[in-house]
Amino acid sequence: MKNVAVLGATGSIGGNTLDVIARHPALFRATVLTAHRQVDALVALCAQHRPALAVIADPALEAELARKLTSAGVRCEIASGHEALAAAASGNLCDTVVAAIVGAAGLQSTLAAARAGKRLLLANKEAIVMAGPLLLDAVAAGGGALIPVDSEHNALFQCLPAEGLASGKPTLHKGVRRLTLTASGGPFRGRSRAELADITPEQACKHPNWVMGRKISVDSATLMNKGLEVIEAHHLFGAAPDLINVVVHPQSLVHSFV
């Protein structure tokens, strides 16, 4: 049985993670659930998964969370704030941490999980883009494991031999000549510069292949996300930047290859 902390449980990655956990109750238990400010969504998830701990990042909402959990008949520990997130990620209620908090806000708890030797499933690419060497040093010091959840990097993870895996001291296998990430091209593929002048956030969020959160959808539409993924691959797999390639693959059938 793996006890899993889902950091960012109310987001798209968190929801998919909890769906997998619910499908395999003999293998996984969601012991820690966290959210930024979505109290009602967090209460609903707690009612379904019955964690040992629920954490809300905004301390001003802790009392509301406690009240609504009581009304829902859910009994669990309650905490709030970024320090509480880090403590939850590194504490003894979990052995596996899904780091799915968006942006810089997820860095502290991700580092805490790594230092504590957790099995860290990394969905927050910003953490490794901002602090790659720090995160890898923390993984190595903690003696845990770093497994990328981002589909492109998980595809590379599955393809690479053991010595190239993200263990905190990644080294690209000498037989590997190139890592290739694929990109769908997003909703604006094929448009001219002039045609991009009047686009809206709603259009940018209408990805042709995937339903994702708004931030990553906009990053995907601008291809900024693919730039971040190149940096992420560099850190995760010890690959020099000139060994990482990107190709446009609109069908999104292949996420990456070696």
N, C-alpha and C positions, 0 to 999 in steps of 0.2 A: 504494500500500500504506500503510495506516494502522497504526502501531505503538501498541498500546493497553495502558495500565496499568489493571488491574482491581483497585481497592482494595476489599477485602472480597469476595474471589473466592469464598469458601465459602458466602456467604449467598444468598438467593433472587434478588436483583437480579444479583449476580455470576454465578450459575449461568445465568440467562437471557441475560446478556451473552455469556458464553462459548459458549452454544448458537448465538447469532447469528454470532459469530466463526467457529465451526467450520463453519457452513453457507456461509461466503463466504471461503474461504482465499485467493482472489486479491485480496481487498480489505483484509482485516484480519489482523493477527498479534497474539496476546497475548504481549507481551514482558515484562510485569511482572505477577506475581500476588502478592497479599498475603492474610494471614489473621490473626485475633486469636490463637487458641490451638489451632485445629483442624489439628494437624500431619498426621494421616493423610489428611484431606480435601484439604489443600493438596498433599501428595505425589501423590495420585491425579490432581489437576488438572495438576500439573507434568508427570507422565508422559504425559498426553494432549496438552497444548498446547505443551510444550517451551519455556518462557519463557527469557529471558536472565537474569532475576533473580527470586528468591523471597524474600519478606520475611515474617517472623513477628513480630507485635507484642510478644509476651512474650519478652524476651531469655533467660529461663531455658530456653526450648524450642529455641534455635538449634542446639545440639549434636544434639538428637534429630532435628531437621529435616534437618541435614546427613547424619546417619547413614542415615536412611530414604531420602533422595534418592539417596545412593550405592547403597544396596541395590536401589533401583528402576531403576538404570541411567540416572539423570537427571543431566546435567552442566549446572549453571548457577551463577551467583553467588548467595550466600546472605547475608542481613543480618537484623538484628532490632532492635526498639525503635521508638519513635515518631519519633525523628530519622531513622532509616533509612526510615520510611514517607514522611516529607516529602522526603527526598533522592530517593527513587524517583519520587515524583510530579513533581518538578521537574527530574529528570535527563534526559540525552540518549537514554535507551533508549526513550522514548515521546514521541509528539506529541499523543496523545489520552489523557485520564484519565477513567475512570469512577469517580466518588466515591460508593462504596456502603458505606462504613463507618458503622455505626449510631451515632447520638447524637453527643455532644460529642467523642468520641474521633476523629471524622473531620475536625474543624475544621482542625487544623494542616496536615495533608496537602492538604486542599482549598485552603487559602490559598496553600500553596507552589506548587501547580499553577497557580493563577490568576496569581500573581506571575511565574511562569516563562513565561507566554504560551501555555499549553497550551489545546487545545480541551477544555474541561471539561464533561463530561456529569454533571450534578448529580442524584444520587439521594438524597443525604443532606440532607433538608430542614432538619434541626436546625442545620446550618452557617449557612444563610442566615437562619433565624429568630433565632439567637443573635447573628449578626454580619453582618447584611445590608449595611450601609454599608461595613464593612471589606472584605467579599468583593467587592462591586461596585467599590470603589476599586482592589482588587488586580487585577481583570479589566481595568479601564481602563488601569492602569499597565503591565500585562504585554502588552497588545495582543492577547490571545487572544479566545476566545469562550466564553460561558456558555450551555449548552443544557440545559434542564430535562428530566429523564428521568421524573419523577413523571407519571403518565398525565394527570392533570387539567391540569397546567401545560404539558405537551407539547402537549396539545390546543389550549390558548390560544396557545402559541408558533406552532403551524401556522396558526392562524386570523388572527393579527394581521399587519398590514403591516410592512414592513421597519423603519420608524422606531420601532416599538414593541418590537423584539426585545431580548433581554437581552445587550447588548454591553458592559455596565459602566456605561452612562449611559442607562438605560431612560427613555423618555418615552411615555406613552400617546397614541396617535394621536388627534387632535382629533375625528375622526368616531366614536370609540368611546364609547358612553354607559354601558356596563356590562359587567363580566366576571362570568360565572356558573359556579360550580363545582357539580358534582353530588355527592351523597352517597347511598350505597345505603341508609343507615340502620342497617347492621350487623346482627348476630344478634339484637339485642334490640328492634328496631323494633316499636312497637305495644304493648310491655309497660308495665304501670303501675309507679309507683315501688315499690309494695309487692312486686311480682313480681321486682324487682331485688335484694331483700335477701339472697337466698341463692345467687346465681350464683357459678360457679367460674371460675378462669382458663381451664380447658379449654373451657368453654362460650363464653367471650369470644373464644377463638382459632378457633372454628368459624364463620368468615365465610361468609355464604350464597353469595357469588359468587367469592371469590378464595382462593387458598392463599398465605399470606404468613408472614413471620417473626412470632414471638410478640409482640415489642414493638409493631410497627405494627398487628398484629391487635387487641391490647388498646386501643391508641389509637383504632383505628377503631370498636371496640365502644362506647367512651365518647364518641365524636365529638370527642375532643381532637385527633385527627389533622386533622379538617376545620378546626379553629381554627388549627392550624399552617399549613395550606395557604392560608388567607386571608392570613396574615402573609407567607407565601412569595410569593403573587401580588402583594401590595403592593410588595415589593422588586423582584421580577423584571421587572415590567411598568410600574412607575411609576404605579400606580393608587391613588388615594385610597381609604381603607377603605370609605367610603360608596358607592363604585362597584363594590364586590365583593359579589356575592350568592351564596347557597347554597340549592340546592333538593334535596329528597329524591327520588331517582329509583331505585327498588329494582332495576330491571332492569339497571342499569349499562351500557346500550347507548351512551349519550352521556356522555363524561367531563367535558366543559366546553363552553361556547359563549360567543360574543362578540355 
